[in-house]
Amino acid sequence: MAKRQYKIFVNQLTENGAFKYPWVKQELGEGEFTSSFHTCYFNEKTFVKIKGSGPKRGNYRCEENGEEYRISKY
């Protein structure tokens, strides 16, 4: 399966859908996505796409810790 690299913002979300650490800018870096964008690999973590959006309005869930994240390309 071919993977694509993009520059991304990664934000962990709280219970009310706000950013976990609002005083800290989002994490920036290069993420690697599968061709369908179903899975993202970033900083040794694996993120799986949430169909629709999660309870916290995130679009990806971390496989390692189960937390929701909002990931966007820039």
SVG drawing of the C-alpha trace seen along z (x, -y; Angstrom):
<svg xmlns="http://www.w3.org/2000/svg" viewBox="-20 -30 28 32">
<polyline fill="none" stroke="black" stroke-width="0.4" points="0.0,0.0 1.5,-3.4 1.9,-6.0 1.8,-9.7 3.6,-12.3 2.1,-15.6 2.9,-18.4 0.2,-18.3 -1.2,-19.9 -2.0,-17.5 -4.3,-18.5 -5.4,-16.3 -8.9,-17.1 -10.6,-17.3 -14.0,-16.0 -15.8,-19.1 -14.0,-19.1 -11.5,-21.9 -7.8,-21.5 -6.1,-19.7 -3.5,-22.3 -4.9,-25.6 -1.8,-27.6 0.5,-25.4 0.4,-25.6 -0.5,-22.4 2.2,-19.8 3.5,-20.3 5.4,-17.8 5.3,-15.3 2.7,-12.7 2.5,-9.6 -0.9,-8.6 -2.2,-5.4 -3.5,-6.1 -7.1,-6.1 -6.2,-8.5 -7.7,-5.8 -4.4,-5.6 -1.9,-8.2 1.6,-7.7 3.1,-10.6 5.7,-10.7 5.7,-6.9 1.9,-6.8 -0.7,-5.3 -4.0,-7.2 -7.1,-5.6 -9.8,-7.7 -13.1,-8.1 -16.1,-7.7 -18.0,-11.0 -16.6,-12.5 -16.0,-11.3 -17.8,-12.3 -15.2,-15.1 -15.4,-16.1 -12.1,-14.6 -11.3,-13.0 -8.7,-10.4 -8.3,-8.1 -4.8,-7.1 -4.3,-3.4 -1.9,-3.5 -3.9,-5.6 -7.4,-5.7 -7.6,-9.6 -9.2,-11.6 -7.2,-14.0 -7.9,-16.6 -5.4,-16.2 -5.3,-18.6 -3.0,-19.2 -1.3,-22.5"/>
</svg>
